[in-house]
Amino acid sequence: MTEYFEVIDRDGAARIGDLRLAASITTPALIDDVLVDAGDLWTEDRQVPDGSDDELTVLPHRGFPAGTPDEVQTAFDPAVPDVEYPSAAVISPETAADHGTDAYVLAGGAGLVGHSEAFVEAIVETRESIPPDAGLYLPGVASPGNVATLAYAGVDLFDTDRAVVRGTQGWYLTRDGEYRVDDLDELPCSCPACQQAVEDFDREDCVEHNENVLDAELRTVRNRIRNGELRDYIEGQARHEQWLTATMRRLDDEYDYLEGRTPLLRKAEITASTDDTLRRVEIQRFAERVTDRYRNRFDAPLVLVPCSATKPYSDSQSHGQFREAINYRGHVASMTSPIGVVPQELELTYPAQHYDTVVTGRWSETEIEFVADVLEAYLAANDYPRVIAHVPEDYRAITERVEDRLDREFEYTVVDHPTTDESLANLSEALAGEQKYRKRERQHNVIRAIADYQFGADAGNELFGDFSVESRYPKLRVRDDDGEQLAAMVPEYGVLALTLAGARQWVDADVPTKRVEIDDFVPHGSVLAPGIIDADDSIRVGDEVVFEGPSAFAVGRANMSGPEMVDSSRGIASEVRHVEEK
């Protein structure tokens, strides 16, 4: 059981943690000053040390070089003693398991640096094998240039060994590379060690500088994790070294590893500045849910329009003009990179209103193919009598590709620009004779579409049969025929927050329910991990969840994934919104 490490916040596989020593350490962090190594068992027998709450003690161990056969590692891997102080066990990916320690030291880390495939395989295998609320220490590898990527992969604890060694060798480290001190014309840093002329800067100063800049980079990493922006950061920062960019891309290939750890919603805005953004979990998940879960309920033509810089799109001037021309006679879906296709009902749903992208007036081939794939899948899943493409010329590379694939003709209405008088008149004329849909239909379809996206295919129909909507968009509230409130729309994220009545309807409906079984207590405010008996594997951070136990029925929003709730011994598993004592 983890006693001295707790995960406080999550950004994909990266975490903010608390190493609970006598003087608490916020991770990712350097631990040189608090690390005590009890010794290597290869050279001599070692006694289990007394340990201290002031230190993280690495228990007696045997490290194995990369490539050691599994049977050899199993035969010589020592038993990990059960101690009552902050401790760490030395492991390899092959021997990684729950040893009851607070942290795990991944042996052979130095051999992984520069080899993206081996590094990703080792980190993923190790993290999947150790408890989710334990720290992972990768010794001897951290530098200012790579520590952000290491943290993004799921490493929590570091040391200054590499920074010190490189400094003694005359290498000046920065977050975007390393340079020979002798080749510098000036010192490009303002840390205390660099407050002198380059001619007076010696290797002792270089060591001090390297340690300073590594510590500063970890501060940046922690802030990025707290803000949910670490991926945005490394998409730019990792470019200085090829193996780091390759590592980021290989991690993208480990979709299950990242998806299970990536929140469903967050306040942070996604910065879409490279084609790598298209491979982010948030982007892929949205596209998958729109094409697999969402179903159009409007009996109207589809009108494809370009996105806008203003979010949500409906607040923009251009979309206001489109709305006037369409006049509720067509179902609007916005085409955009990096999101793909955004039906009008989901324009608030994360990340549809939480991104910004580089606008050049030109689409890369990667963007064209991604959006075309999404649009093709969307049209294959939704039956429209007509498709009107009210898009500028640069979007036609996408729409024409989809026309060819589906052997279907779209109607084009834009002349020069989508907001010219002629273009808007063409759009209005294309919809002449189409029936207007009413406000009630719009509101009901928004609620059902969000339910489909949030809870699963056809959830909108299963959860909300006959119901009424009150208040104004985007703060809609859902009531059943008896007037009892079932849910409320959360404008910040474009999701539904259920009441107890809504949660009971969810449990009774033919829709997969995100259930958490709790012990015999009545939760108030939050549920801690030790109080959880079982939880659905499909639960992600940000999911609506139902809690059931001998004494209570409750509903709230998850702070951990389902597997993490079950396997963690510390931390807040979920916030509780409503609770009913049995």
C-alpha positions in Angstrom: 0.0 0.0 0.0 1.3 3.4 -0.9 1.6 5.6 2.2 3.9 8.4 1.3 3.0 9.3 -2.3 -0.3 10.8 -3.6 -1.4 11.9 -7.0 -2.9 15.4 -6.8 -3.6 16.3 -10.5 -3.3 14.6 -13.9 -2.6 15.6 -17.4 -2.6 12.5 -19.5 0.2 10.2 -18.1 1.9 13.2 -16.4 0.9 13.9 -12.8 1.3 16.4 -10.0 2.2 14.3 -7.0 3.0 14.8 -3.3 5.9 12.8 -2.0 4.9 13.0 1.7 8.2 13.1 3.5 8.8 15.2 6.6 9.2 18.1 4.2 6.7 17.4 1.4 8.0 17.5 -2.2 5.7 18.3 -5.1 6.5 16.1 -8.1 7.7 15.9 -10.9 10.8 16.8 -8.9 14.5 16.3 -8.2 15.1 14.0 -5.3 18.9 14.0 -4.9 18.7 15.6 -1.4 16.3 13.1 0.0 17.3 9.9 -1.6 19.2 7.2 0.3 20.3 4.0 -1.4 20.5 0.9 0.9 22.8 -0.8 -1.5 23.3 -3.4 -4.2 22.9 -7.0 -3.3 25.2 -8.2 -6.1 28.3 -7.2 -4.2 27.3 -8.1 -0.7 24.3 -8.9 1.6 22.6 -5.9 2.9 20.5 -5.3 6.0 17.2 -3.6 5.7 17.9 -0.1 6.9 15.9 1.6 9.7 14.7 4.4 7.3 13.4 7.8 8.1 10.4 10.0 7.3 12.9 12.6 6.1 14.2 10.4 3.2 13.1 8.1 0.4 15.0 4.9 1.0 15.8 2.7 -1.9 15.6 -0.8 -0.5 18.4 -3.4 -1.0 18.2 -4.4 -4.7 19.7 -6.2 -7.7 19.6 -4.2 -10.9 19.6 -6.0 -14.3 21.1 -4.7 -17.5 18.9 -4.4 -20.5 18.4 -7.7 -22.3 18.7 -9.9 -19.3 16.5 -13.0 -19.8 13.2 -12.9 -17.9 14.0 -16.2 -16.1 17.3 -14.8 -14.8 15.6 -11.7 -13.5 12.9 -13.8 -11.8 15.5 -16.1 -10.2 17.7 -13.3 -8.8 15.1 -10.6 -8.1 15.1 -10.1 -4.3 12.0 -10.1 -2.1 11.0 -6.5 -1.2 10.7 -6.1 2.5 7.7 -4.5 4.1 8.8 -1.3 5.8 6.9 1.5 7.6 8.9 4.5 6.2 9.0 6.1 2.7 10.6 3.5 0.4 11.3 2.6 -3.2 11.9 -0.7 -4.9 14.3 -1.2 -7.9 12.6 -2.9 -10.8 12.8 -3.6 -14.5 9.9 -3.6 -16.9 10.0 -7.4 -16.6 9.9 -7.5 -12.8 7.6 -4.5 -12.2 4.7 -5.3 -9.8 3.0 -4.0 -6.7 5.7 -4.4 -4.0 3.9 -2.1 -1.6 6.5 0.7 -1.8 5.8 4.4 -2.4 8.1 4.7 -5.4 9.7 2.4 -8.0 13.2 2.9 -9.5 13.4 1.8 -13.1 16.8 0.2 -13.6 18.8 0.7 -16.8 17.2 4.1 -17.6 20.4 5.5 -19.0 20.3 2.9 -21.8 16.9 4.1 -22.9 17.9 7.7 -23.6 18.0 8.3 -27.3 16.0 5.2 -28.2 12.3 6.1 -28.4 10.9 2.7 -29.1 12.7 1.0 -26.2 12.0 4.0 -23.9 8.2 4.0 -24.6 7.9 0.2 -24.3 9.7 0.3 -20.9 7.8 3.2 -19.5 4.4 1.9 -20.6 5.0 -1.7 -19.4 6.3 -0.4 -16.1 3.6 2.1 -15.4 0.9 -0.5 -16.3 2.4 -2.9 -13.8 3.0 -0.7 -10.7 0.3 0.9 -8.6 -1.2 4.1 -10.1 -0.6 6.1 -7.0 3.2 5.3 -6.7 6.0 7.5 -8.0 8.2 6.4 -10.9 11.9 7.3 -10.6 14.2 7.2 -13.7 17.7 7.8 -12.4 20.6 9.3 -14.3 18.8 10.5 -17.4 17.1 13.9 -16.8 18.3 17.0 -18.6 16.6 20.4 -19.1 16.0 19.3 -22.7 14.3 16.0 -22.1 12.6 16.2 -18.7 9.3 17.6 -20.1 9.0 14.6 -22.4 10.0 12.2 -19.6 7.3 13.6 -17.4 4.7 13.5 -20.2 5.5 9.8 -20.6 4.7 9.2 -16.9 8.0 9.7 -14.9 7.7 11.5 -11.6 11.1 11.5 -9.9 14.5 12.6 -11.3 18.0 13.4 -10.2 20.8 15.8 -11.3 23.3 13.1 -12.2 23.3 13.6 -16.0 23.3 17.4 -15.6 26.3 17.3 -13.3 28.3 14.9 -15.5 27.7 16.9 -18.6 28.7 20.0 -16.8 32.0 18.5 -15.7 32.5 17.6 -19.3 32.0 21.2 -20.4 28.5 20.8 -21.8 26.2 23.8 -21.2 22.6 22.5 -21.0 19.4 24.4 -22.0 15.8 23.4 -22.5 16.4 23.3 -26.3 19.7 21.6 -26.5 23.3 21.5 -25.2 26.4 23.4 -26.2 30.1 23.2 -25.6 31.0 26.0 -23.2 34.1 26.7 -25.2 31.9 27.5 -28.2 29.7 30.1 -26.5 30.3 33.8 -27.2 28.0 34.7 -24.4 26.0 33.0 -21.7 22.3 32.8 -22.8 20.9 32.4 -19.3 20.2 34.6 -16.3 20.6 32.1 -13.5 23.1 33.0 -10.7 25.9 30.9 -12.1 25.7 32.8 -15.4 26.0 36.3 -13.9 29.6 36.7 -15.1 31.6 37.0 -18.3 31.8 33.9 -20.5 35.6 34.0 -20.2 35.4 33.5 -16.4 32.8 30.7 -16.6 34.4 27.4 -15.6 33.2 23.8 -15.4 32.1 24.2 -11.8 29.9 27.1 -12.9 28.6 24.9 -15.7 27.5 22.2 -13.3 25.7 24.8 -11.2 24.0 26.3 -14.3 22.9 22.8 -15.5 21.4 22.1 -12.1 19.6 25.5 -12.0 18.1 25.2 -15.5 17.0 21.6 -14.8 15.2 22.7 -11.7 13.6 25.7 -13.5 12.4 23.4 -16.3 10.7 21.1 -13.8 8.9 24.2 -12.4 7.7 24.9 -15.9 6.6 21.3 -16.3 4.7 21.3 -13.1 2.8 24.5 -14.1 2.0 23.0 -17.5 0.6 19.9 -15.9 -1.5 21.9 -13.5 -2.9 23.9 -16.4 -3.5 20.9 -18.6 -1.0 22.2 -21.2 2.0 19.9 -21.1 1.2 18.3 -24.5 1.0 21.8 -26.1 4.4 22.6 -24.6 6.3 19.4 -25.7 4.9 19.7 -29.3 7.2 22.6 -29.6 9.9 22.0 -27.0 10.7 18.4 -28.1 11.5 19.5 -31.6 15.1 20.2 -30.7 16.0 16.6 -30.4 14.8 13.9 -32.8 14.4 11.1 -30.3 12.1 13.3 -28.2 9.8 14.0 -31.1 9.9 10.3 -31.9 9.0 9.5 -28.3 6.0 11.8 -28.4 4.8 10.2 -31.6 5.4 6.6 -30.3 3.4 7.5 -27.2 0.6 8.6 -29.5 0.6 5.1 -30.9 0.1 3.8 -27.3 -3.5 5.2 -27.5 -5.0 3.0 -24.7 -2.2 4.0 -22.3 -2.8 7.7 -22.9 -6.5 7.6 -23.3 -7.1 5.9 -20.0 -5.2 8.7 -18.3 -6.5 11.7 -20.3 -9.4 13.7 -18.8 -12.6 14.0 -20.8 -12.8 17.7 -20.2 -10.7 20.5 -18.9 -10.5 24.3 -18.9 -7.2 24.5 -20.9 -7.3 25.5 -24.5 -5.6 23.2 -27.0 -3.1 25.0 -29.2 -3.2 23.3 -32.6 0.1 24.4 -34.2 1.4 21.1 -35.8 0.0 18.1 -37.5 0.9 16.1 -34.3 -2.0 17.8 -32.6 -4.3 15.7 -34.8 -3.0 12.6 -33.0 -3.8 13.9 -29.5 -6.2 11.7 -27.4 -8.7 14.6 -27.0 -8.9 15.1 -30.8 -9.2 11.4 -31.7 -11.7 10.7 -28.9 -14.0 13.6 -30.1 -13.9 12.4 -33.7 -14.6 8.8 -32.6 -17.6 9.8 -30.5 -19.0 12.1 -33.1 -18.9 9.3 -35.7 -19.8 6.3 -33.5 -22.1 7.7 -30.9 -23.8 10.9 -32.2 -26.8 10.6 -34.4 -28.6 13.5 -36.2 -32.2 13.9 -35.2 -33.1 16.8 -37.5 -35.2 16.1 -40.6 -33.3 18.7 -42.7 -30.5 19.0 -45.1 -26.9 19.1 -43.8 -25.2 22.5 -44.1 -21.4 22.3 -43.9 -19.8 25.6 -42.8 -16.3 26.7 -42.0 -15.3 27.1 -38.4 -14.6 30.5 -36.8 -11.9 31.9 -34.6 -14.6 32.8 -32.0 -15.7 30.0 -29.8 -18.4 28.8 -29.5 -18.9 29.2 -33.2 -22.5 30.5 -32.8 -21.1 33.6 -31.0 -19.1 34.6 -34.1 -20.2 37.2 -36.6 -19.8 34.8 -39.6 -21.9 32.1 -38.0 -24.5 34.7 -37.1 -24.8 35.5 -40.8 -25.0 31.8 -41.7 -27.8 31.4 -39.1 -29.8 34.2 -40.6 -29.5 32.7 -44.1 -30.3 29.2 -42.9 -33.1 30.3 -40.7 -33.4 26.9 -39.0 -34.1 25.1 -42.2 -30.8 23.1 -42.2 -28.7 21.2 -39.7 -25.4 22.9 -39.3 -22.0 21.1 -38.9 -18.7 23.0 -38.8 -15.6 21.7 -40.5 -12.4 22.4 -38.7 -8.8 21.3 -38.1 -7.9 19.8 -35.7 -11.4 18.8 -34.5 -12.9 17.4 -37.7 -16.7 17.8 -37.8 -18.7 19.5 -35.1 -22.5 19.2 -35.2 -24.3 22.3 -34.0 -25.6 20.5 -30.9 -22.0 19.7 -29.7 -20.4 23.1 -30.3 -19.8 23.6 -26.6 -18.6 20.0 -25.9 -14.9 19.7 -25.0 -12.7 20.3 -27.0 -15.0 21.9 -29.7 -14.9 25.3 -27.9 -11.5 24.8 -26.3 -9.0 25.1 -29.1 -7.2 27.6 -31.3 -5.4 26.8 -34.5 -2.9 28.4 -36.8 -4.7 30.0 -39.7 -2.7 30.2 -43.0 -5.5 29.8 -45.6 -4.0 26.5 -46.6 -4.6 22.9 -45.3 -1.8 20.4 -45.0 -2.4 17.0 -46.6 -2.5 15.5 -43.1 -5.3 17.9 -42.1 -7.2 17.3 -45.3 -7.1 13.5 -44.9 -8.1 13.6 -41.2 -11.1 15.9 -41.7 -12.1 14.0 -44.9 -12.0 10.7 -42.9 -14.2 12.2 -40.2 -16.7 13.7 -42.6 -16.9 10.5 -44.6 -17.6 8.5 -41.4 -20.1 11.1 -40.2 -22.1 11.0 -43.4 -22.0 7.2 -43.5 -23.5 7.2 -40.0 -26.1 9.9 -40.6 -28.7 10.0 -43.3 -29.3 13.4 -44.9 -31.5 14.1 -47.9 -29.1 16.7 -49.2 -25.6 18.1 -48.3 -25.0 21.8 -48.9 -21.4 22.8 -48.6 -21.2 26.5 -47.7 -17.4 26.5 -47.6 -14.6 28.5 -49.1 -12.4 27.2 -51.9 -9.7 25.8 -49.6 -12.2 23.5 -47.9 -13.2 21.9 -51.2 -10.1 19.6 -51.2 -11.9 17.9 -48.3 -15.5 17.9 -49.6 -14.6 16.8 -53.1 -12.5 13.9 -51.7 -15.5 12.8 -49.7 -17.9 13.2 -52.6 -15.6 10.9 -54.6 -15.5 8.3 -51.8 -19.2 8.2 -51.2 -20.2 8.7 -54.9 -22.4 11.6 -53.8 -22.8 15.2 -55.0 -22.8 18.1 -52.6 -24.4 21.5 -53.4 -22.0 24.5 -53.3 -23.2 27.9 -52.5 -20.1 30.1 -51.9 -18.9 32.7 -54.3 -15.5 34.3 -53.3 -16.2 34.1 -49.6 -18.9 32.5 -47.3 -20.1 35.9 -46.0 -20.5 37.8 -49.2 -24.0 38.9 -50.0 -24.1 36.6 -53.0 -22.9 33.6 -51.1 -25.4 34.1 -48.3 -28.2 34.7 -50.8 -27.2 31.4 -52.5 -27.3 29.6 -49.2 -30.8 30.9 -48.3 -32.1 30.1 -51.8 -30.7 26.5 -51.6 -32.9 26.0 -48.6 -36.0 27.5 -50.1 -39.0 25.3 -49.4 -37.4 23.4 -46.5 -39.4 23.3 -43.3 -38.2 25.3 -40.3 -37.6 23.3 -37.1 -38.9 24.8 -33.9 -37.1 25.9 -30.7 -38.4 23.0 -28.7 -37.0 20.5 -31.3 -33.6 22.3 -31.2 -33.4 22.2 -27.4 -34.5 18.6 -27.2 -32.0 17.6 -29.9 -29.2 19.4 -28.1 -29.9 17.5 -24.8 -30.1 14.1 -26.6 -27.0 14.7 -28.7 -24.9 15.6 -25.7 -26.3 12.5 -24.0 -25.3 10.3 -27.0 -21.8 11.8 -26.9 -21.4 11.6 -23.1 -23.1 8.3 -22.2 -23.1 6.2 -25.4 -24.9 5.6 -28.7 -28.7 6.2 -28.4 -28.4 7.3 -24.8 -30.3 10.5 -25.6 -33.4 8.4 -26.4 -32.9 5.9 -23.6 -32.3 8.4 -20.9 -34.7 11.1 -22.0 -38.0 9.9 -23.4 -40.7 12.4 -22.7 -39.2 15.5 -21.0 -39.3 19.3 -21.0 -36.6 21.9 -21.1 -36.4 25.1 -19.2 -34.1 28.1 -19.1 -32.2 29.4 -22.1 -29.3 27.9 -24.1 -26.6 27.1 -23.0 -28.0 26.7 -19.5 -30.7 24.2 -20.3 -32.3 22.2 -17.5 -34.1 18.9 -18.2 -37.3 17.8 -16.3 -39.4 14.7 -16.6 -43.2 14.7 -17.1 -43.7 15.1 -13.3 -41.5 18.2 -13.2 -38.6 16.6 -11.5 -35.2 17.8 -12.7 -33.0 15.1 -14.3 -30.0 17.0 -15.5 -28.5 20.4 -16.3 -26.3 21.5 -19.1 -22.8 22.7 -18.1 -21.9 25.4 -20.6 -18.2 25.4 -19.7 -17.8 21.9 -21.1 -20.9 21.2 -23.1 -21.9 18.1 -20.9 -24.8 17.1 -18.7 -24.7 17.1 -14.9 -27.2 14.6 -13.6 -29.4 14.9 -10.5 -30.2 11.9 -8.3 -33.4 11.3 -10.3 -31.3 11.5 -13.6 -28.8 9.1 -12.1 -31.5 6.6 -11.2 -32.9 6.9 -14.7 -29.4 6.2 -16.1 -29.1 3.1 -13.9 -32.5 1.8 -15.1 -31.9 2.6 -18.8 -30.5 0.3 -21.4 -27.3 2.3 -21.5 -23.9 1.3 -20.0 -23.7 3.0 -16.6 -20.4 4.2 -15.0 -20.8 2.6 -11.6 -18.7 2.9 -8.5 -19.3 0.5 -5.6 -18.4 2.1 -2.3 -18.1 0.9 1.3 -20.7 1.3 4.0 -20.6 5.1 4.4 -22.5 8.2 3.2 -20.1 10.4 1.1 -20.3 14.2 1.4 -18.3 16.4 -1.0 -16.0 13.7 -2.3 -15.2 10.0 -2.2 -11.7 8.9 -1.3 -10.0 6.0 -3.0 -9.8 3.8 0.1 -13.6 3.9 0.3 -14.0 2.3 -3.1 -14.6 -1.4 -3.5 -15.0 -1.6 -7.3 -15.4 0.7 -10.3 -16.1 0.3 -14.1 -12.9 0.1 -16.1 -14.4 2.6 -18.6 -14.5 5.5 -16.2 -12.3 8.4 -17.1 -11.5 11.6 -15.3 -14.4 13.9 -15.9 -17.0 11.2 -16.4 -20.4 11.3 -14.7 -20.4 8.4 -12.2 -23.0 6.7 -10.0 -22.0 5.6 -6.5 -23.8 2.8 -4.8 -23.2 1.3 -1.4 -25.0 -0.2 1.6 -25.8 3.2 3.0 -25.9 5.6 0.1 -26.7 6.3 -3.6 -24.9 9.3 -5.1 -23.8 10.9 -8.4 -20.8 13.0 -9.2 -17.8 13.6 -11.5 -14.8 11.3 -11.5 -11.3 12.6 -10.5 -9.7 9.3 -11.3 -10.1 6.6 -13.9 -12.0 3.5 -12.9 -8.8 1.3 -12.6 -7.1 4.0 -10.6 -10.0 4.3 -8.2 -9.7 0.6 -7.5 -6.0 0.3 -7.3 -5.1 3.5 -5.4 -4.8 3.7 -1.7 -4.8 7.5 -1.4 -6.4 10.5 -3.2 -9.8 11.9 -4.1 -11.5 9.5 -6.5 -14.5 11.7 -7.3 -16.5 14.8 -6.4 -20.0 14.1 -5.2 -22.8 16.4 -6.4 -25.9 14.8 -4.9 -26.3 12.0 -2.3 -29.2 10.1 -0.8 -28.9 8.1 2.4 -30.5 4.7 2.3 
